[in-house]
Every structure is written in structure tokens, then in C-alpha cells.
């Protein structure tokens, strides 16, 4: 009989301790020198090939494994921690949050639930978000992987509550009426994906026209609701967007809340971009009415700069939330004592296995305080207003959509009104800026106009970065015009 038993722990912890200290030193150096590096760079072929090698069947020294990562991973990141990363909508992380992730992994709890301090801390973070978003202490909520899953959880509860039957027992085919969800035509794509996944289909989402400021047309919403009622379709949920992905537009949440109350419709707020405006002293009024919602989705990994990933969904009615997801097998019976006693977090979402993502949020909020994060949000919005002024001061640049938050959509214009030509030149400007490593803007199309999109959601950005950025855009545009004139 072989009595040799293995473990993943080293026989001698000292080499691991030294390497861990080296990793921390390298991590601090990586952040301390972030401005000295380009935002992004293309991976060479040999690096791409490195990630296609077979599975390692035998062991390697940990120092060698770490050296591989230093050479092949860190230089080729997305770049969103860099001050001139403004593509799409991402936070820029923070070191304390990274330490929280490390400590969470070492602590090792599965946050499905149980009688542990980690579960208590997770619940405390959710309670903080309820407080900050204006929800009552009796409300419910759960942390998620991000905004898409937060919205998915909320829509699942809304579907079950509004279906008119026991969906869990009988399924959606037993519903007496089809359900309709409403959102502006600027709504994030995750909502359609959620409704498709819930068996309601893409046509269950009615996209309401938006106005010239990309806000939902409230009169058009009311008209669509009345038409559906007349057609035998049940209005189930209105999704108010607190910060659209394209332009940062904010729907009139008070007006939507009034309509939902009058028609007995679920009111959900997608606040993944803008919900945290409630903690920004100068701009919190922009999301007035959000506190009236039945559910809110928000993303700590955006304006709280929590290292990815971290989302949250809040539900006003804790009973409805619990009844949508609660389920226990014979192998998971709750007790009043012992390890499995207490709140079971798996009863509030799809995931039974859950990482301890609350710790990085908890540590960052404890270290900095909510008020500092609020000031940083105000700072980003003021930087966006500054960039708008820079754009408007340049005859070669054109604002494409009103700037209401921290997203600026603009384009380089030459001597043509040909939209195809303008798309080509602005796409090339974007790609040159990305490939040079100078900055990462993204692009979008608004009312048929293709443009550059700058989402300032970065606590490291300074106004001088925006000055340099505009100079580079103009330089790239002039170079492309010269090439076109020379026929090259």
C-alpha cells in the first residue's frame, strides 16, 4: 500500500514568500510607472503562439511560470488602467482592490452562503449599496459578475412577478398573456440577451424612440403601453437607463416611475453606468427618481474602480427576490447551527458557487470613503466638459451628440459631406491612436454619423491627457487628408 500523500502546498514556504514579495514589488512598479508605458500594443506572433502550446503535464518551477507571465501577459493587457484609456466603459482598478482579490483567494470561501464572516461581509456590502442608492433596509440584493448578470437577475424576478402564474412550476408557456418590456432605443444589448434567455424572445422588448438628447421619449412610451394593453399584451417592465452606453444619456426616471406606478408595471433601472451618480455631490440630481425603482443594476467595477469583476443588483421586495431563486437539494439542507446556518446567498441568483468579490469593494470603500469616489465621479464629468470645449474650439472637429455626462462623441471632419468617407477617416484615426499606444478611444454611430467615442471613467486621467489627445487627433486627421490629396 502506498502511504505517500500529496498536497499543493510547498514543502518549504520560504521560496514562495520571496516570490510573492517580488510579485508585489513588480505590481507596485507596474502601477507607479503606468504613465510611462503605452496604453495598448499588438501582440507579436511569437506571443500568440505561446498561448497555443499544449497543457503542461509535468511541473515547472513557479519562478519560471511567473517569468512567462511577465514576458507574455503584462505587456499585452487591454490597457484600461492607463490614464488615456477611454474606450467603451471600464473602471481603471485600484491597488487596494487588487490586494482584496488576493486576500479573498487566500481566504478561499465559497460565497454560496453559510455561517462565515465572508458571508456577513458580502451582505454588508450589499447593504451599503442599498443605503447609497436610496433603497430601504428591508430591500434585497446580491453581488454579480457585472451589469449583464445584474440585469438578468432583475428581469428574472420581474418576469416571475408579472407573469400572472407560477413560472417556476408551470413555465412561460402557461402565461395567460405575452409580456412586454420597454426601453429606449439606446438600451444596452444585454437586455435583449436576457429576455431571449428567459424564453420571452427578442420581440418582448419594445424599443421606444429616443429624443435628440438620446433620452427615452416619454410620450412614445405611454403610447406603446396603451397600444399593447389594447392588443392583449401585458406591460411587464419599463427599463429606465441611467447612463446610456453610446452617449451617457439619462432617461427621465421620475416620469418613468410615475407611468409604472399608474399602470402597475415593474420599474427597473439599468444604472450600470450612472447609478453611482447618487454619491457625486455635484451631479446626484441627475438620477433623481432611481430610488423609486423596483430594481436597480449597478457596476462597482466602473465608477468605484473595483478590479474586474463586480456587479450588483438591488430588489425592493426581498420576498419576491428570494422566491425567484431559492432552491435546496437534499445535500444542502439549512440548519440553525453549524457551518450551513445563516443566510444562503445562492438563494438570490443563478450562481451557487460564488467568489468573494465583496472583499475588494469593502476594502476600497473603507480605505477611501464613499465621498472620495463621489468627487472622482464629479471630476470625470468636469473633464468631459473640458474635452467638449476643446472639441468645439477646433474647426476640424464636430460634436455628434449632446454631452450630458462623461461620454463625448465627436469626429474629425474634412471637406466632404460623404458619410462613408468620414467613417473611413475617423475609423483610421481611432486605429492609429490605439496602435500607437498613445490612447484608446472607441467608436460608435449616432443618427447615422460614425464618430469617435471617449468615455472618461478613469481616476488617473488628467486634463493634460485630453489636451495631448486632441492634438493627436488633429495630427492624425491632417496626415490622412494629406495622404488623400497626394493620392497615396
C-alpha positions, -999 to 999 in steps of 0.1 A, spaced: 0 0 0 14 34 -10 12 57 20 26 87 1 1 115 1 5 147 -20 -5 183 -14 -4 215 -34 14 233 -5 52 236 -9 74 216 15 93 249 22 72 281 22 103 304 21 108 305 -17 71 311 -22 73 340 3 102 356 -16 85 352 -49 52 367 -36 72 397 -23 87 401 -57 53 400 -73 40 427 -50 71 448 -58 65 443 -95 28 451 -92 35 484 -74 62 493 -100 37 484 -128 12 509 -114 37 535 -104 51 537 -140 17 534 -158 22 568 -175 55 557 -189 40 529 -210 18 529 -240 -19 522 -234 -20 491 -256 2 472 -281 -4 445 -306 9 410 -296 37 397 -319 32 363 -335 56 345 -310 34 357 -281 2 345 -297 19 311 -304 29 309 -268 -8 307 -258 -14 278 -281 10 254 -265 -3 221 -251 -14 216 -215 16 212 -191 15 176 -179 45 179 -156 56 205 -131 76 237 -136 93 260 -111 69 287 -100 96 313 -108 97 302 -144 59 303 -146 59 339 -133 86 349 -158 64 336 -186 36 359 -174 60 389 -171 70 384 -207 38 373 -224 9 387 -203 16 420 -186 29 439 -217 -2 430 -237 -31 439 -215 -62 458 -226 -47 489 -210 -77 502 -191 -56 511 -160 -37 536 -182 -48 573 -179 -56 576 -216 -78 545 -219 -113 559 -227 -126 531 -249 -160 515 -241 -168 520 -204 -145 504 -178 -131 514 -145 -93 516 -140 -90 494 -109 -71 502 -77 -43 486 -58 -62 481 -26 -89 462 -45 -62 440 -61 -50 432 -26 -86 424 -17 -88 399 -45 -56 383 -33 -68 380 3 -102 367 -9 -84 339 -29 -62 330 2 -93 331 25 -109 308 0 -145 309 9 -173 298 -15 -198 326 -11 -228 304 -19 -237 310 17 -232 297 52 -222 308 87 -190 327 80 -176 362 82 -172 363 44 -209 359 40 -215 387 66 -191 410 48 -208 403 14 -242 411 29 -227 443 44 -215 455 10 -250 449 -4 -265 468 25 -241 497 18 -253 498 -18 -290 498 -7 -282 527 15 -263 546 -12 -290 540 -38 -318 552 -15 -334 517 -11 -349 507 23 -330 484 47 -357 458 41 -348 455 4 -327 427 -10 -298 424 -34 -268 403 -45 -234 408 -60 -229 395 -95 -202 392 -121 -212 425 -137 -241 445 -152 -253 419 -177 -259 394 -149 -273 421 -126 -299 430 -152 -305 393 -159 -314 387 -122 -337 417 -121 -355 406 -153 -360 371 -140 -377 384 -108 -398 409 -129 -409 381 -153 -419 358 -124 -438 385 -106 -456 399 -136 -464 366 -154 -497 360 -136 -488 324 -129 -462 303 -111 -435 304 -137 -412 282 -118 -438 254 -116 -456 258 -150 -432 276 -173 -437 305 -196 -459 286 -220 -486 287 -193 -487 325 -192 -522 339 -200 -507 369 -219 -474 376 -235 -453 401 -216 -437 433 -229 -406 450 -216 -399 486 -227 -366 505 -230 -352 533 -251 -336 525 -285 -303 533 -267 -307 504 -243 -277 481 -238 -278 448 -257 -276 427 -225 -313 433 -220 -324 416 -252 -300 388 -245 -316 384 -210 -351 383 -224 -341 358 -250 -325 336 -224 -356 339 -202 -377 324 -230 -396 356 -237 -379 363 -271 -364 394 -286 -399 407 -296 -408 410 -259 -385 441 -258 -401 472 -273 -375 498 -281 -390 532 -275 -376 561 -297 -352 585 -281 -352 622 -285 -324 645 -297 -306 640 -264 -308 602 -267 -333 601 -238 -364 579 -239 -394 597 -254 -419 595 -225 -450 602 -247 -439 574 -270 -436 551 -240 -471 559 -228 -485 553 -263 -467 519 -267 -481 508 -233 -517 517 -242 -514 500 -276 -501 468 -260 -529 468 -235 -554 471 -263 -538 443 -281 -539 419 -252 -502 421 -244 -493 427 -207 -469 456 -200 -445 440 -175 -414 462 -171 -400 495 -181 -362 498 -181 -350 533 -174 -314 538 -184 -293 559 -161 -265 565 -185 -266 550 -220 -236 532 -233 -235 553 -265 -236 588 -251 -242 587 -213 -278 599 -217 -301 596 -187 -337 588 -191 -363 608 -171 -366 584 -142 -393 603 -123 -415 603 -153 -410 566 -159 -417 559 -123 -450 577 -125 -461 558 -155 -451 525 -140 -470 533 -108 -501 543 -127 -501 511 -149 -488 487 -122 -457 479 -142 -423 468 -128 -398 497 -129 -362 486 -134 -332 510 -137 -301 500 -156 -277 521 -137 -245 502 -147 -231 535 -159 -248 562 -139 -264 547 -107 -234 558 -87 -240 594 -96 -260 593 -64 -228 596 -44 -214 625 -66 -221 658 -47 -224 680 -78 -244 656 -101 -265 634 -79 -297 651 -90 -292 636 -125 -306 603 -112 -335 616 -92 -363 590 -93 -340 560 -93 -348 554 -56 -384 547 -67 -374 517 -88 -384 481 -81 -349 470 -91 -315 486 -99 -284 472 -116 -251 489 -109 -214 482 -116 -188 487 -89 -161 479 -115 -169 511 -133 -171 542 -112 -160 526 -80 -129 512 -99 -132 478 -84 -109 454 -101 -129 432 -125 -153 417 -120 -180 432 -97 -217 439 -104 -247 443 -81 -285 441 -83 -309 455 -58 -345 444 -54 -370 464 -34 -391 434 -24 -369 408 -7 -396 381 -7 -401 383 -45 -363 381 -49 -359 351 -26 -389 332 -41 -375 336 -76 -343 317 -69 -345 297 -36 -338 260 -41 -320 234 -20 -312 198 -27 -311 170 -2 -273 176 0 -278 213 11 -302 215 40 -301 247 60 -296 244 98 -300 268 127 -265 259 139 -231 249 124 -214 259 92 -245 260 70 -266 282 93 -275 317 83 -282 335 51 -276 314 19 -265 338 -8 -271 312 -35 -308 318 -30 -307 352 -46 -292 345 -80 -281 319 -106 -248 310 -91 -243 285 -62 -205 288 -64 -197 325 -58 -163 341 -54 -156 365 -25 -158 397 -47 -172 417 -19 -138 420 -1 -122 442 -28 -152 465 -27 -152 466 11 -115 474 14 -115 501 -12 -146 518 3 -131 516 38 -98 530 27 -110 559 6 -146 566 19 -176 570 -3 -172 607 -6 -139 605 -24 -154 582 -50 -182 607 -54 -156 635 -60 -139 614 -86 -171 610 -105 -176 647 -105 -140 651 -117 -146 628 -147 -177 647 -157 -159 680 -155 -131 665 -176 -157 655 -202 -170 691 -202 -134 703 -207 -129 679 -236 -162 691 -252 -148 727 -250 -116 716 -267 -135 699 -295 -158 729 -301 -128 752 -303 -114 733 -333 -130 739 -368 -119 704 -379 -138 687 -351 -175 682 -346 -196 672 -316 -220 645 -327 -242 641 -296 -250 663 -266 -226 658 -237 -247 651 -207 -224 630 -186 -188 618 -191 -190 604 -227 -180 626 -256 -189 616 -292 -172 637 -318 -155 633 -352 -129 647 -374 -145 665 -404 -127 673 -437 -141 690 -467 -167 663 -475 -202 655 -465 -198 619 -477 -206 598 -446 -186 568 -459 -155 590 -463 -160 604 -428 -164 569 -414 -132 558 -430 -111 587 -418 -124 586 -382 -120 548 -380 -84 552 -392 -78 579 -366 -91 556 -339 -70 527 -350 -38 548 -353 -43 561 -318 -48 526 -304 -19 510 -323 5 538 -314 -2 531 -278 -10 568 -272 -47 565 -263 -76 541 -267 -109 558 -278 -136 536 -292 -162 544 -320 -199 544 -324 -226 555 -348 -253 581 -337 -281 591 -360 -262 578 -390 -230 596 -381 -199 575 -373 -177 591 -347 -150 587 -321 -163 580 -286 -144 589 -254 -157 576 -221 -138 593 -193 -142 567 -165 -106 568 -152 -93 581 -119 -59 586 -134 -69 609 -162 -57 645 -161 -67 674 -183 -33 675 -199 -41 640 -212 -71 655 -230 -50 683 -244 -25 659 -259 -53 637 -272 -69 665 -292 -35 674 -306 -30 638 -317 -65 635 -333 -58 667 -353 -24 655 -363 -37 621 -375 -65 638 -394 -43 662 -411 -19 634 -421 -47 614 -436 -60 644 -455 -25 650 -469 -23 613 -480 -56 616 -497 -46 647 -515 -14 631 -527 -33 600 -538 -14 577 -515 
